[in-house]
Amino acid sequence: MKFYYKCLECGLTYDIKPGVYLCPACKNAAAPGRPPRGVLETVCEGSPESSPQTNPVDFIHNFLPVEKEFFPPVPVGGTPLWQPENLRNLLGLKNLYIKDDTANPTGSLKDRASYLVAAFARKYGIKDIVVASTGNAASSMAGIGAAAGLNVKIFIPSSAPKAKRVQALQYGAEVNLVDGTYDLAFDKSIEYTIKNGGLNRNTAYNPLTIAGKKTAALEIYTNLGRVPDHVLVPVGDGVIIGGLYRGFADLYEKGFTDKIPVIYSVQAEGSSAVNRALDNGDFSDPVPSNTIADSISVDVPRNGYYALSMLKKYNGKGITVSDGEILSAQKMLSSSTGLFAEPSSASVLAGLLRIREGIGENAVTVMLVTGSGLKDIDGAMKALEI
């Protein structure tokens, strides 16, 4: 298939090559305190050579803009789709599923983006990767980078959970602690790349992060043999939900399905910029984040405009839940299924509990669990009163 970048705002297209991040024609339109403008999506033209039924792995690789031989030897993707019997019975949802991306090598869905970024770096002979993160993207890029033989430099808030910092250090990354928010870490990483070079892996800023995460949607489709009716997604920066929409849209545009699922943006009350924009029509002044769900804690969502446009285009919905609901859902998920998810991931169950009455008992519903609870045991301890 043929691949290229396209700006969702102005429609200009660009070759997929090193140094291409935001659309040059739109990026300067970004206002202070608002998400970046000119985020690029990866467009694929043509039809996949492989069949989703006979060779689902190659089928999914067909939708990625880097040839298979450049991907590092680490088992990213292919994560389980659970059929949680106890939770199904508790909620009265016969076709509830859990897409368990805690089963990725570093314990989070972020490996999908890091995997594609690493393959791109190997293809073009780039050795140095720079990334800002609240923790999961950092530990992910460090781990996948180690398998790919890359040098990874990380900017991370000093408040990030220790487990995520330890992961990154174990993988051999250079970790720079930032005395401030994720947003400050993001800005510092961009400044570093501009001054010193290297490939920047920052979420949304690098279009490959969206393209990598769309593989979760493609896998859900191959796992089920169909597109689900409902998908619940934890949302911070908006890249995971943007990637899911792109994956389902790819399937729709190429005739593999006749619908896009209803996708729910689940956010914490203390960090709900995307849902507020969905309610109000656009982004407003940033509100300082304050939530136990650190992986979805951002003041300014870097993929905000892309995520918002997709939610509007495909009639997505927003659900905003409290930290108390998240911690209660975390315990409920663990004790009923055996899956220990970090607070940001448990938010999807909190969201499902909010809308349960509006979902038919036979509807095919998928909760996307994006990170392991072992990455943030301090948060879980608060709910257990240890």
BELHUBEL-V977997 format. One record per residue. N is the residue number from 1. D_LAST is the distance of its C-alpha to the last C-alpha in Angstrom with 2 decimals. Layout:
{{N & D_LAST} {N & D_LAST}}
//
This chain:
{{1 & 53.33} {2 & 53.93} {3 & 51.05} {4 & 51.00} {5 & 48.86} {6 & 49.58} {7 & 48.62} {8 & 47.47} {9 & 48.86} {10 & 52.35} {11 & 52.94} {12 & 54.04} {13 & 53.40} {14 & 52.71} {15 & 52.89} {16 & 49.67} {17 & 49.95} {18 & 48.22} {19 & 47.96} {20 & 47.79} {21 & 44.70} {22 & 45.27} {23 & 48.61} {24 & 50.89} {25 & 52.68} {26 & 49.63} {27 & 46.99} {28 & 48.67} {29 & 48.34} {30 & 44.64} {31 & 43.99} {32 & 41.61} {33 & 38.13} {34 & 38.95} {35 & 38.25} {36 & 40.76} {37 & 44.00} {38 & 45.86} {39 & 43.04} {40 & 44.88} {41 & 44.39} {42 & 45.71} {43 & 48.58} {44 & 49.98} {45 & 53.49} {46 & 55.01} {47 & 53.67} {48 & 51.37} {49 & 53.32} {50 & 50.88} {51 & 50.05} {52 & 46.57} {53 & 47.45} {54 & 49.00} {55 & 47.17} {56 & 44.01} {57 & 42.83} {58 & 46.15} {59 & 46.33} {60 & 43.18} {61 & 44.43} {62 & 47.64} {63 & 45.81} {64 & 44.65} {65 & 46.95} {66 & 46.68} {67 & 48.41} {68 & 46.37} {69 & 47.60} {70 & 45.83} {71 & 42.27} {72 & 40.35} {73 & 39.74} {74 & 36.11} {75 & 35.12} {76 & 33.98} {77 & 34.07} {78 & 34.97} {79 & 31.41} {80 & 30.82} {81 & 31.43} {82 & 29.25} {83 & 30.50} {84 & 27.29} {85 & 28.84} {86 & 25.97} {87 & 25.25} {88 & 29.01} {89 & 29.33} {90 & 26.52} {91 & 28.11} {92 & 31.70} {93 & 32.39} {94 & 34.53} {95 & 34.78} {96 & 31.30} {97 & 30.50} {98 & 27.78} {99 & 29.15} {100 & 26.57} {101 & 27.06} {102 & 23.92} {103 & 26.53} {104 & 28.46} {105 & 28.72} {106 & 26.22} {107 & 23.89} {108 & 25.21} {109 & 28.30} {110 & 29.35} {111 & 31.00} {112 & 33.74} {113 & 34.85} {114 & 34.53} {115 & 36.58} {116 & 39.45} {117 & 39.34} {118 & 39.52} {119 & 42.44} {120 & 44.20} {121 & 43.83} {122 & 45.24} {123 & 48.10} {124 & 49.16} {125 & 48.51} {126 & 45.82} {127 & 43.58} {128 & 41.34} {129 & 38.57} {130 & 36.77} {131 & 33.75} {132 & 31.39} {133 & 27.98} {134 & 24.50} {135 & 23.53} {136 & 24.50} {137 & 28.24} {138 & 28.15} {139 & 26.49} {140 & 28.70} {141 & 31.90} {142 & 31.11} {143 & 30.67} {144 & 33.61} {145 & 35.60} {146 & 35.14} {147 & 36.59} {148 & 39.38} {149 & 40.28} {150 & 39.55} {151 & 38.48} {152 & 35.50} {153 & 34.75} {154 & 31.59} {155 & 30.80} {156 & 27.14} {157 & 25.29} {158 & 23.53} {159 & 20.46} {160 & 20.24} {161 & 17.20} {162 & 17.80} {163 & 17.96} {164 & 20.92} {165 & 22.62} {166 & 22.35} {167 & 23.84} {168 & 26.73} {169 & 27.43} {170 & 27.44} {171 & 29.99} {172 & 32.14} {173 & 32.06} {174 & 32.79} {175 & 29.81} {176 & 30.65} {177 & 27.86} {178 & 28.94} {179 & 28.00} {180 & 27.87} {181 & 27.25} {182 & 27.97} {183 & 31.29} {184 & 32.29} {185 & 31.34} {186 & 33.51} {187 & 36.42} {188 & 36.25} {189 & 36.36} {190 & 39.40} {191 & 41.09} {192 & 40.55} {193 & 42.06} {194 & 45.02} {195 & 45.75} {196 & 45.08} {197 & 45.43} {198 & 43.42} {199 & 42.05} {200 & 39.46} {201 & 36.88} {202 & 35.34} {203 & 34.30} {204 & 37.26} {205 & 39.30} {206 & 40.12} {207 & 41.47} {208 & 40.57} {209 & 36.88} {210 & 37.85} {211 & 40.21} {212 & 37.70} {213 & 35.14} {214 & 37.81} {215 & 37.69} {216 & 34.65} {217 & 37.04} {218 & 39.78} {219 & 37.56} {220 & 36.42} {221 & 40.14} {222 & 41.09} {223 & 38.18} {224 & 39.26} {225 & 42.95} {226 & 42.82} {227 & 41.09} {228 & 38.32} {229 & 38.72} {230 & 35.39} {231 & 32.95} {232 & 29.68} {233 & 28.70} {234 & 25.97} {235 & 28.02} {236 & 27.72} {237 & 30.90} {238 & 32.68} {239 & 33.79} {240 & 32.12} {241 & 33.57} {242 & 36.84} {243 & 36.97} {244 & 36.42} {245 & 39.21} {246 & 41.44} {247 & 40.91} {248 & 41.68} {249 & 44.58} {250 & 45.99} {251 & 46.04} {252 & 47.65} {253 & 50.24} {254 & 51.29} {255 & 51.72} {256 & 48.90} {257 & 47.53} {258 & 48.97} {259 & 45.87} {260 & 42.79} {261 & 39.56} {262 & 38.00} {263 & 35.22} {264 & 32.36} {265 & 30.87} {266 & 27.23} {267 & 25.84} {268 & 23.03} {269 & 24.30} {270 & 23.52} {271 & 25.67} {272 & 28.41} {273 & 31.68} {274 & 33.13} {275 & 32.61} {276 & 34.02} {277 & 37.00} {278 & 37.47} {279 & 37.67} {280 & 39.86} {281 & 42.03} {282 & 41.17} {283 & 38.72} {284 & 38.55} {285 & 37.29} {286 & 33.85} {287 & 30.80} {288 & 28.12} {289 & 25.15} {290 & 21.75} {291 & 19.27} {292 & 15.98} {293 & 18.29} {294 & 19.68} {295 & 22.11} {296 & 24.01} {297 & 23.83} {298 & 27.45} {299 & 29.80} {300 & 32.99} {301 & 32.88} {302 & 35.22} {303 & 36.43} {304 & 36.53} {305 & 40.23} {306 & 40.40} {307 & 37.42} {308 & 38.85} {309 & 42.30} {310 & 41.09} {311 & 39.10} {312 & 42.25} {313 & 44.64} {314 & 42.92} {315 & 41.63} {316 & 37.94} {317 & 35.44} {318 & 32.47} {319 & 29.24} {320 & 26.86} {321 & 23.36} {322 & 20.63} {323 & 17.23} {324 & 15.87} {325 & 18.20} {326 & 17.20} {327 & 13.47} {328 & 14.70} {329 & 17.32} {330 & 15.14} {331 & 13.42} {332 & 16.95} {333 & 18.56} {334 & 16.42} {335 & 16.66} {336 & 20.35} {337 & 21.71} {338 & 19.72} {339 & 19.73} {340 & 16.57} {341 & 17.67} {342 & 16.55} {343 & 16.30} {344 & 20.03} {345 & 21.07} {346 & 19.08} {347 & 21.09} {348 & 24.08} {349 & 22.72} {350 & 21.86} {351 & 25.45} {352 & 26.87} {353 & 25.45} {354 & 27.32} {355 & 30.61} {356 & 30.45} {357 & 33.35} {358 & 35.58} {359 & 35.37} {360 & 37.74} {361 & 36.35} {362 & 38.54} {363 & 37.84} {364 & 36.69} {365 & 33.40} {366 & 31.38} {367 & 27.89} {368 & 27.70} {369 & 24.34} {370 & 24.72} {371 & 21.79} {372 & 19.28} {373 & 15.53} {374 & 15.46} {375 & 17.06} {376 & 14.08} {377 & 10.68} {378 & 9.40} {379 & 10.56} {380 & 9.02} {381 & 5.39} {382 & 6.72} {383 & 8.04} {384 & 5.46} {385 & 3.79} {386 & 0.00}}
//
